[in-house]
Amino acid sequence: MAMIRIEHHEAMLHVLIEVTDEGSVKLLHFASGTYEEETLDDKSYANRRLVDVQITGEDHVIHHGLKHIGTVPGTRLKYQSHLFSEAGDSRRLEIRQSDAATGLAVISHFQFYKGLSLARTWTELRNEGGHPLPVEYVSSFAYNGAAKEGSLPWDQKMMLHLPRNSWCGEVQWQQHSLPEWGLSRVFDHSVNRLSVHSLGTWSSYEHLPVAILENTESGSCLFWQIEHNGSWQWELSDAEVNELYVRLSGPNEDEGHWSRTLQPGESFESVPAVAGAVQGGFTEAARELTRYLRQVRRKNEDNRTLPVVYNDFMHSLWGDPTTARVQPLVDAAAAAGCEIYCIDAGWYEGELGEWLPSEGRFEGGLAAMTGYIRSKGLIPGLWLELESVHRDSPLSKKPDDWFFCKRGRRVVDAGRYQLDFRNPEVVRHADDTVDRLIAELGIGYFKFDYNQNAGTGTDIAAESLGDGLLGHNRAYLAWADRLFLRHPELIVESCASGGMRMDYATLERFSLQCVSDQMDYRLMGMIAAASPSVIPPEQAGIWSYPLTTSDDEAVIFNMVNVMLSRVILGGPLAELGEAGSALVREGITCYQSLRQELAESAAFWPLGIPQQHSSRACLGLQLGGRIVLAVWRMDQEEELIEIPLGKWAKGAAQGKNAGQSGNVRCLYPARAESAVAAWDAERAVLCVRLPQTYSARVIEIG
């Protein structure tokens, strides 16, 4: 056959796929600039294959260690056809290959979005042969040549930005060269790799499923995200000859205990991933990802109106609600300007599982309490850990196929069993629970929490533990889709011990994410400042919890933490003094004046992306023709913080200082006029004065 070239350009992204005379399909180019013709040796050219697939009993054709490269039948696949199609604001490309030896058909899917420099990608496998095919690995995205722009070798120019994640320590980006990460050039290729994965029902307990690979020579970035609420894996390494590659996948046998045998006529789809390329660095990549996330998520009013939530758990009732405790907090929340009141844990009878209202905690029952919340103009909400059943709950008496099991025994963690959403009876229980609470109590807001990791999966009705887990993960997302079809106005906050399931398979559906359970307001500020790098501000729920012992600066710090995200207010709100209460009210009023623009904002970090123990931090949002900055002083001794705004301030303000122009001011608290120490519009440098350690301000320019 004659050589074919398949090309697509969208925004900055240029994609070039080549079909050789022999029918091999090569992804030659996936980058932010046009393709410059290369002279490749045979090995390098061979490694540009579009997809990797490993079948049990087949060979690997490369000295690979545990790398997912050189797979078979991946290396035998031959081109059959390709098709472009239009779907709304997106364009799809499907490339079909097949392996004559096994009868395996492989369809690579690319979905491009108008105006975005990225593609959503996934791989479909079909057994069109006559024998079973046990699959161990399939890539959702595979690219060799990730460092080909520029003339320097990859170990001298590539910088990997990786977001580590932990309970109470979410969104902790680290940036290092590849040798500093432990990947060095040793020959024409190595058997080492940088492999990052998550295992179980918590998708982000150690790392977020996102990364940015920056080419410091060409001034460009390749970035990616895996969109899955369970196990996933990606790897970055070198392949023959001195080429850098990226592989993205869902669960696989080595890292996810997953395998699936496709019987003749059966098919399988990998989990979706997103890969993109931009000119610029970390900020440009993060902003492009944010634009994509906003486009693909479920359309809903919550992400437009951004109501203020009060939740009575953090530094308040700690899961022990009664009428006497809740009612004063409802009054205080209404007076402060909150619009939702969520009763957190403890409202139910007994242990997790049945979700029946407590008979003794609330005078007149829970319905009377939620009625009181509504009478104050607030939407009533409840905390719910729907996926878990305590082993002492009556629901634990259900048959084993309701739950995750391994080798004939139930999986138990923290005294809880994991419900399996592949079971139609489990789905019916979940539907009945939510529908009942909405109908009987008028609930308009749920906090769906999830405080366990059920591990490698379940072997009930599954060939492998990982395949049982994958089936459950997908069944849970399908359940959520049906939930919002029945209740389109329902607001659901996703939480998993804070940000332990902070993936965009989940957040494509749920409009709000609890970013962290961090209980120290000072450290919460650093998490809040970094959060727009992975979650749009209008979805990033941040706790604010002024205490009775908080001085004015501590209250202000708490409110600054939430000003450029979603407000989840906690703390003993009814017991705050007059000054603290006034600062909370002012903060919420200020937030409400900004929130209509948050869903269109673009984030940047003029002092660099903060980490949890940074001495200072600044998060900026471009809101139309102005800039709003949240500035934090942590343990820095100096009271002045100089903030170089550079290109981000272009057109936002003129004049040499605030006194001359009048368009640079402290937005919150309004009384802190001295916070703007100087503004040099010519240099685009702002100097902010913060009066003491652990103080913060919100500044507006323009």
C-alpha positions in Angstrom: 0.0 0.0 0.0 1.0 3.6 -0.5 2.2 5.7 2.5 -0.6 7.7 4.1 -0.3 10.8 6.4 -3.2 11.7 8.7 -3.0 15.3 10.1 -5.1 17.4 12.5 -4.4 20.9 13.8 -6.4 22.5 16.6 -5.3 25.7 18.4 -1.6 25.1 19.2 -1.8 21.3 18.9 -0.4 19.7 15.7 -0.9 15.9 15.3 0.7 13.9 12.5 0.1 10.1 12.1 1.9 8.2 9.3 0.9 4.9 7.8 3.9 3.1 6.3 4.0 1.2 3.0 3.8 -2.0 5.1 0.8 -0.7 7.0 2.4 0.1 10.4 0.8 3.2 12.1 3.2 5.7 13.6 2.3 8.8 15.8 5.1 11.0 14.5 4.1 14.2 16.0 2.0 15.4 19.0 3.2 18.9 19.9 2.5 22.6 20.0 4.5 23.4 16.8 4.5 22.2 13.2 6.3 19.0 12.4 9.9 19.3 11.2 10.8 16.3 9.1 13.2 13.9 10.9 15.7 11.3 9.8 15.0 8.3 12.0 16.9 5.1 12.3 14.9 1.9 12.0 14.5 1.3 15.7 13.4 4.8 16.5 10.9 4.8 13.7 9.5 1.4 14.8 9.0 2.8 18.3 6.6 5.5 17.1 3.8 3.0 17.1 0.3 4.4 17.9 -0.7 1.9 20.6 0.8 -0.8 22.9 -1.2 -4.0 23.6 0.1 -7.0 25.5 -1.6 -10.4 25.3 -0.6 -13.3 27.6 1.8 -15.7 26.0 3.0 -13.2 23.4 6.6 -11.7 23.3 8.1 -8.3 23.9 10.4 -7.1 21.1 12.5 -4.6 23.2 14.8 -5.1 26.2 12.2 -3.4 28.5 12.3 -4.4 32.2 8.8 -3.5 33.4 8.2 -0.9 30.7 5.0 -1.2 28.7 6.8 -0.9 25.3 7.6 -3.3 22.5 4.4 -5.2 23.2 2.9 -8.0 21.1 0.6 -8.0 19.3 1.0 -4.2 19.5 4.1 -4.4 17.2 2.2 -6.6 14.7 -0.8 -4.3 14.2 -1.5 -3.2 10.6 -3.6 -0.3 9.4 -7.1 -1.0 8.1 -8.9 2.3 8.0 -9.4 5.8 9.5 -12.3 8.1 9.8 -12.9 11.7 10.9 -16.3 12.7 12.2 -17.9 15.8 13.8 -19.7 15.8 17.1 -20.9 19.2 18.3 -17.9 21.3 19.2 -15.5 18.4 18.9 -14.0 16.4 16.0 -13.2 12.7 16.3 -10.6 10.6 14.7 -10.8 6.8 14.7 -7.9 4.6 13.4 -8.5 0.9 13.0 -5.7 -1.6 13.1 -5.7 -5.4 13.3 -3.4 -8.3 14.0 -3.8 -11.2 11.6 -2.2 -13.7 13.9 -4.8 -13.3 16.7 -7.8 -11.6 15.1 -7.5 -8.7 17.5 -8.9 -5.4 16.2 -7.7 -2.2 17.8 -9.4 1.2 17.4 -7.6 4.3 18.6 -9.9 7.1 19.4 -8.9 10.8 19.4 -11.5 13.5 20.3 -10.4 17.1 19.6 -12.2 20.1 21.0 -12.6 23.4 19.2 -10.1 26.0 20.4 -8.3 23.5 22.8 -4.7 22.3 22.3 -5.4 18.7 23.5 -7.2 15.5 22.7 -9.2 13.0 24.8 -7.9 9.5 23.8 -8.9 5.9 24.5 -8.4 2.5 22.9 -11.0 0.0 21.9 -10.1 -3.7 21.6 -12.3 -6.3 19.7 -11.7 -10.0 19.5 -12.6 -10.8 15.9 -10.8 -14.1 15.9 -11.7 -17.5 16.9 -9.8 -17.9 20.2 -9.9 -16.2 23.6 -7.4 -13.4 24.0 -6.2 -12.7 27.6 -5.2 -8.9 27.7 -2.7 -7.7 30.2 -2.1 -4.2 29.1 -3.5 -1.6 26.7 -2.4 2.0 26.4 -4.9 4.8 26.3 -2.2 7.1 24.8 1.2 6.2 23.5 3.8 8.7 22.2 7.5 8.3 21.4 9.2 11.6 20.6 8.2 13.6 23.6 11.5 15.4 23.7 12.3 15.8 20.0 11.8 19.6 19.9 15.2 21.4 20.2 18.7 20.1 19.8 19.7 19.3 23.4 19.5 15.7 24.7 16.4 15.0 26.8 18.3 14.7 30.1 19.5 18.3 29.7 16.2 20.1 28.9 13.2 18.2 30.2 11.5 19.1 33.5 8.7 17.0 35.0 6.1 18.7 37.1 4.4 16.1 39.3 1.5 16.7 41.8 1.9 14.6 44.9 -1.2 14.1 47.0 -1.9 13.0 50.6 -4.6 13.2 53.2 -4.3 16.8 54.5 -1.5 17.4 52.0 -3.2 17.7 48.6 -1.9 19.3 45.4 1.8 19.4 46.3 3.6 20.0 43.0 7.3 19.1 42.7 9.4 20.1 39.7 12.7 18.4 38.8 14.8 17.5 35.8 14.5 13.9 34.8 17.9 12.9 36.2 16.8 14.5 39.5 13.7 12.3 39.3 16.0 9.3 38.8 15.8 8.8 35.0 19.2 9.3 33.3 20.7 8.4 29.9 22.9 5.3 30.3 23.0 3.9 26.8 20.8 4.2 23.7 18.0 3.3 26.1 17.6 1.9 29.7 15.2 -0.4 31.5 14.4 2.3 34.1 11.2 4.3 34.0 9.4 6.9 35.9 6.2 5.0 36.7 3.3 6.6 38.6 0.2 4.7 39.5 -2.8 4.6 41.9 -4.3 1.4 43.1 -7.8 0.9 44.5 -10.9 2.9 45.0 -9.0 6.1 46.0 -7.7 7.4 42.7 -5.4 10.2 44.1 -4.2 9.1 47.5 -0.5 9.5 46.6 -0.5 11.3 43.3 -3.1 13.2 41.3 -3.6 11.6 37.8 -2.0 14.7 36.1 1.5 15.6 35.0 3.3 18.3 33.0 6.4 17.6 31.0 8.2 20.8 30.1 10.8 21.3 27.4 12.9 24.2 28.7 14.8 24.5 25.4 11.8 24.9 23.1 9.6 26.7 25.7 6.8 24.1 25.3 4.9 21.6 27.4 3.3 18.2 27.0 0.7 17.5 29.6 -1.7 14.7 30.5 -4.5 13.6 32.7 -6.0 10.1 33.2 -9.8 10.3 33.8 -10.6 7.4 36.0 -11.9 6.9 39.6 -10.0 3.8 40.3 -6.6 2.3 39.4 -4.4 3.9 36.7 -0.8 4.1 35.6 1.5 6.3 33.4 5.1 6.0 32.7 7.8 8.2 31.2 11.1 6.8 30.0 13.5 6.4 27.1 13.2 3.9 24.2 15.5 3.0 21.3 17.3 5.2 20.4 17.5 8.0 23.0 13.9 8.9 22.5 11.6 9.9 25.3 8.2 8.2 25.5 4.9 8.6 27.4 2.4 5.8 28.1 -1.0 6.4 29.7 -3.3 3.7 30.8 -5.9 2.6 33.3 -5.4 -0.6 35.4 -3.0 -3.2 34.0 -1.7 -6.5 35.2 1.6 -5.2 36.6 0.3 -2.1 38.4 -3.4 -2.7 38.8 -4.0 -6.5 39.2 -6.1 -6.2 36.0 -6.4 -8.6 33.1 -9.4 -9.4 30.9 -9.9 -12.3 28.5 -11.8 -11.3 25.5 -13.8 -14.1 24.1 -14.5 -14.2 20.4 -16.9 -11.3 19.6 -16.2 -9.4 22.9 -14.8 -5.9 23.2 -13.1 -3.7 25.8 -12.5 0.0 26.1 -9.6 1.5 28.0 -10.1 4.3 30.4 -10.0 7.7 28.8 -7.0 10.0 29.1 -6.3 13.6 27.9 -3.0 14.6 26.3 -2.2 18.2 25.2 0.6 20.4 24.1 1.1 24.2 24.5 3.7 26.8 24.1 4.8 28.1 27.5 5.4 26.5 30.9 3.5 25.2 33.9 0.9 27.9 34.0 0.0 27.7 30.4 -0.5 23.9 30.6 -2.6 24.2 33.8 -4.8 26.9 32.2 -5.4 24.8 29.1 -6.4 21.9 31.2 -8.8 24.1 33.1 -10.5 25.2 29.9 -11.0 21.6 28.9 -12.4 20.6 32.3 -15.0 23.4 32.0 -16.0 22.2 28.6 -16.6 18.5 29.4 -18.2 18.6 32.8 -21.9 18.2 33.3 -23.8 21.4 32.7 -25.3 22.6 36.0 -26.5 25.7 37.8 -24.2 25.1 40.8 -21.0 25.9 38.9 -22.7 29.1 37.7 -24.2 30.4 41.0 -21.6 29.1 43.5 -23.7 29.1 46.7 -21.9 29.5 50.0 -22.0 26.3 52.1 -21.8 26.0 55.9 -20.9 22.5 57.1 -21.1 21.8 60.8 -18.3 19.2 61.0 -14.9 20.9 60.9 -13.9 22.6 64.2 -17.6 22.6 65.1 -19.8 19.6 65.9 -17.4 16.9 64.7 -20.2 14.6 63.8 -22.4 15.0 66.9 -25.4 17.0 65.7 -28.5 17.7 67.9 -31.3 20.3 67.6 -29.7 22.3 70.4 -26.3 22.3 68.7 -27.5 22.7 65.1 -30.1 25.4 65.5 -27.8 28.2 66.6 -25.4 27.4 63.8 -28.2 27.6 61.3 -29.1 31.1 62.6 -25.4 32.2 62.5 -24.9 30.7 59.0 -28.0 32.6 57.7 -26.9 35.8 59.3 -23.4 35.4 57.8 -24.8 35.1 54.2 -24.5 31.3 53.7 -27.0 29.7 51.3 -26.6 26.0 52.1 -26.4 24.3 55.5 -25.0 20.8 55.5 -25.5 18.5 58.5 -22.4 16.4 58.5 -21.9 12.9 60.1 -24.0 11.7 63.0 -27.6 12.5 61.8 -28.4 8.8 61.2 -29.4 5.9 63.4 -26.7 3.4 64.2 -23.8 2.7 61.9 -23.2 3.4 58.2 -25.4 1.5 55.9 -29.2 2.0 56.3 -29.2 5.8 56.4 -32.3 6.1 58.6 -32.7 9.4 60.5 -31.8 9.3 64.1 -34.8 9.0 66.4 -33.2 10.8 69.4 -31.0 13.6 68.1 -33.6 16.0 66.8 -36.7 17.4 68.4 -39.6 16.5 66.2 -37.2 14.4 64.0 -34.7 15.2 61.3 -37.5 16.5 59.1 -38.2 19.2 61.6 -34.5 20.2 61.6 -34.3 20.4 57.8 -37.5 22.3 57.8 -35.9 24.8 60.2 -33.0 25.2 57.8 -35.3 25.9 55.0 -37.3 28.5 57.1 -34.0 30.5 57.4 -33.7 30.6 53.6 -31.0 27.9 53.4 -30.9 24.7 51.3 -30.7 21.7 53.7 -27.9 19.2 53.0 -26.7 15.9 54.5 -23.4 14.1 54.7 -23.6 10.6 53.2 -21.0 7.8 52.8 -23.1 5.8 50.5 -20.5 3.4 49.2 -19.6 2.0 52.6 -21.4 -0.3 55.0 -20.2 -0.8 58.6 -19.8 -4.4 59.5 -22.2 -3.9 62.5 -24.9 -2.4 60.3 -28.0 -4.5 59.6 -27.2 -4.0 55.9 -24.0 -6.1 56.3 -26.3 -9.2 56.5 -26.9 -8.9 52.7 -25.3 -11.6 50.5 -21.6 -11.5 49.7 -22.2 -10.3 46.1 -23.3 -7.0 47.5 -19.7 -6.4 48.6 -16.1 -6.6 47.5 -14.6 -10.0 48.2 -11.3 -11.7 47.7 -10.7 -15.5 47.9 -14.1 -16.0 49.5 -13.8 -13.4 52.2 -15.1 -9.9 52.3 -12.7 -7.0 52.0 -12.9 -4.9 55.2 -11.2 -1.6 55.9 -11.7 0.6 59.0 -14.6 -1.6 60.0 -16.3 -1.0 56.6 -17.4 -3.2 53.7 -17.2 -1.8 50.2 -20.5 -2.0 48.2 -20.2 -3.3 44.7 -22.2 -1.1 42.3 -22.1 -3.8 39.6 -24.9 -5.5 41.7 -28.4 -4.1 40.6 -29.6 -4.6 44.2 -26.8 -2.3 45.4 -27.8 0.3 42.8 -31.4 0.0 43.9 -30.4 0.5 47.5 -28.4 3.7 46.6 -31.3 5.0 44.5 -33.8 4.4 47.2 -31.7 6.0 49.9 -31.0 9.3 48.0 -34.6 9.5 46.6 -36.1 8.9 50.1 -33.9 11.6 51.7 -34.8 14.1 49.0 -38.6 13.3 49.1 -38.9 13.1 52.9 -36.5 15.7 54.1 -36.3 18.2 51.2 -32.5 17.7 50.8 -31.0 19.7 48.0 -27.3 19.1 48.8 -25.4 16.0 49.6 -21.8 15.6 50.7 -20.8 12.2 49.3 -17.9 11.2 51.4 -15.7 8.1 51.1 -13.2 7.3 53.8 -11.7 4.0 52.7 -9.6 2.4 50.0 -11.0 -1.0 49.1 -7.7 -2.0 47.6 -7.0 -4.1 44.5 -10.6 -5.0 43.8 -13.0 -7.9 44.0 -12.9 -11.4 42.4 -16.7 -11.9 42.5 -18.0 -12.3 38.9 -14.6 -11.1 37.7 -11.6 -12.8 36.1 -9.2 -10.6 38.0 -9.3 -8.4 41.0 -8.6 -5.3 38.9 -11.3 -6.1 36.4 -13.9 -6.4 39.2 -12.7 -3.1 40.5 -12.9 -1.5 37.0 -16.4 -2.8 36.6 -17.5 -1.3 39.9 -15.8 2.0 39.1 -17.7 2.3 35.9 -20.9 1.2 37.4 -20.6 3.9 40.1 -20.1 6.6 37.5 -23.1 5.3 35.5 -25.2 5.4 38.7 -24.1 9.1 39.2 -25.2 9.9 35.7 -28.6 8.5 36.3 -28.9 10.3 39.6 -28.5 13.7 37.9 -30.9 12.8 35.2 -33.5 12.2 38.0 -32.4 15.2 40.1 -30.8 17.7 37.7 -30.9 20.5 40.3 -29.3 18.4 43.1 -25.9 19.7 44.3 -23.4 17.0 45.3 -20.0 17.6 46.9 -17.5 14.9 46.2 -15.2 14.1 49.1 -13.0 11.1 49.9 -11.2 12.0 53.2 -10.7 15.3 51.4 -8.9 14.9 48.0 -8.2 11.2 47.9 -10.5 10.7 44.9 -9.8 13.9 43.0 -10.0 12.8 39.4 -12.0 14.1 36.5 -14.0 11.0 35.9 -15.6 11.9 39.2 -15.6 15.7 38.8 -17.0 15.6 35.3 -20.2 14.6 37.1 -20.1 16.3 40.6 -20.0 20.1 40.6 -18.0 20.5 43.8 -14.9 18.8 45.3 -13.7 18.9 48.9 -10.1 19.6 48.2 -8.7 18.8 51.6 -9.5 17.8 55.2 -6.5 19.9 56.4 -7.4 21.1 59.9 -4.7 23.8 60.3 -6.0 27.0 58.5 -2.5 28.1 57.7 -1.6 25.0 55.8 -5.1 25.0 54.2 -4.1 28.3 52.6 -1.2 26.7 50.7 -3.5 23.9 49.5 -6.1 26.5 48.4 -3.5 28.5 46.5 -2.4 25.5 44.5 -5.8 23.9 43.9 -6.7 25.8 40.6 -3.8 24.0 38.9 -5.9 20.8 38.9 -9.5 21.9 39.6 -11.3 24.9 38.2 -11.9 27.5 41.1 -15.6 27.1 40.8 -15.4 23.4 41.7 -12.6 23.6 44.4 -14.3 23.4 47.8 -12.0 24.9 50.5 -12.7 24.9 54.2 -12.7 28.1 56.2 -13.1 27.7 60.0 -12.6 30.8 62.2 -12.4 29.8 65.8 -13.4 31.5 69.1 -9.7 31.8 69.8 -8.9 33.4 66.4 -7.7 37.0 66.4 -8.7 39.2 63.5 -5.8 38.2 61.3 -6.6 34.5 61.8 -10.2 35.2 60.7 -9.0 37.2 57.7 -6.6 34.4 56.7 -9.4 31.8 56.9 -11.6 34.0 54.6 -8.8 34.7 52.1 -8.3 30.9 51.8 -11.8 30.6 50.2 -12.1 33.9 48.4 -10.9 32.5 45.0 -12.5 29.1 45.1 -15.7 27.6 46.7 -16.6 28.5 50.2 -17.2 25.7 52.7 -17.5 27.5 56.0 -17.1 25.6 59.3 -16.1 26.4 62.8 -18.1 27.6 65.8 -19.8 30.3 63.9 -22.5 31.0 66.5 -19.8 31.6 69.2 -17.6 34.1 67.3 -17.2 37.5 68.8 -18.6 40.6 67.1 -15.4 41.5 65.3 -14.9 37.9 64.0 -18.5 37.7 62.9 -18.2 41.0 61.1 -15.1 39.8 59.2 -16.8 36.6 58.2 -19.8 38.5 56.9 -17.6 41.0 55.0 -15.7 38.0 53.5 -18.8 36.3 52.3 -20.2 39.6 50.8 -16.8 40.1 49.1 -16.9 36.6 47.7 -20.4 37.0 46.4 -19.3 40.0 44.5 -16.6 38.0 42.8 -18.2 34.6 42.3 -20.1 35.3 39.1 -16.7 35.7 37.3 -14.9 32.7 38.8 -16.2 30.3 36.2 -14.5 32.3 33.5 -11.3 33.0 35.4 -7.7 32.0 34.5 -5.2 31.3 37.3 -1.6 32.1 37.6 1.1 32.0 40.4 3.5 35.0 40.2 5.6 33.6 43.1 5.5 30.1 41.8 3.2 27.2 42.6 3.2 27.0 46.5 3.9 24.0 48.6 2.5 23.3 52.0 5.4 24.8 53.9 6.1 27.8 51.6 7.0 31.0 53.4 4.7 33.0 51.2 2.3 32.5 48.4 0.2 34.3 45.8 -2.6 33.1 43.7 -3.9 35.3 40.9 -7.1 35.1 38.9 -7.7 37.1 35.7 -11.3 38.1 35.9 -12.2 39.9 32.6 -10.2 43.2 32.6 -9.0 43.0 36.2 -6.8 40.8 38.4 -7.6 39.6 41.9 -4.8 38.3 44.0 -4.9 36.3 47.2 -1.6 36.9 49.1 -0.4 34.9 52.1 2.4 35.6 54.5 3.4 32.4 56.3 6.5 32.3 58.4 8.3 35.0 56.4 10.0 37.6 58.7 9.7 40.5 56.3 6.3 42.2 56.2 6.7 43.3 52.5 6.1 40.8 49.7 7.1 41.9 46.2 5.0 40.3 43.5 6.2 40.5 39.8 3.0 40.2 37.7 4.7 40.5 34.3 2.4 39.7 31.4 -0.5 38.8 33.7 -1.0 42.5 34.6 -1.0 43.7 31.0 -3.9 46.2 30.7 -5.1 45.6 34.2 -3.9 48.9 35.7 -2.0 52.1 34.9 -0.1 54.6 37.1 2.9 54.4 39.3 1.1 53.5 42.6 -2.3 53.1 44.1 -2.5 56.6 45.3 -2.1 58.0 41.8 -4.3 55.6 39.9 -6.9 54.5 42.4 -7.3 51.2 40.6 -5.1 49.0 42.9 -6.8 48.4 46.3 -7.2 45.9 49.1 -10.5 44.2 48.4 -10.6 42.2 51.6 -10.5 43.3 54.3 -11.5 46.7 53.0 -10.1 48.5 56.1 -6.5 47.3 55.3 -5.7 50.2 53.0 -2.0 50.0 53.9 -1.8 46.5 52.4 -1.0 48.0 49.0 2.5 49.3 49.7 3.4 50.2 46.1 2.4 49.5 42.5 4.8 50.0 39.7 2.7 49.7 36.5 5.7 50.2 34.2 7.5 47.1 35.8 4.2 45.4 36.6 5.4 44.8 40.2 3.1 45.0 43.2 4.4 45.3 46.8 2.0 44.1 49.5 2.4 44.8 53.2 1.2 42.0 55.5 1.4 43.1 59.2 2.4 39.8 60.9 3.3 36.2 60.2 0.3 34.2 59.1 -1.7 37.1 57.6 -3.3 37.4 54.2 -5.1 39.9 52.0 -7.1 40.0 48.8 -5.9 42.7 46.3 -7.7 43.9 43.2 -5.9 45.5 40.2 -7.9 47.1 37.5 
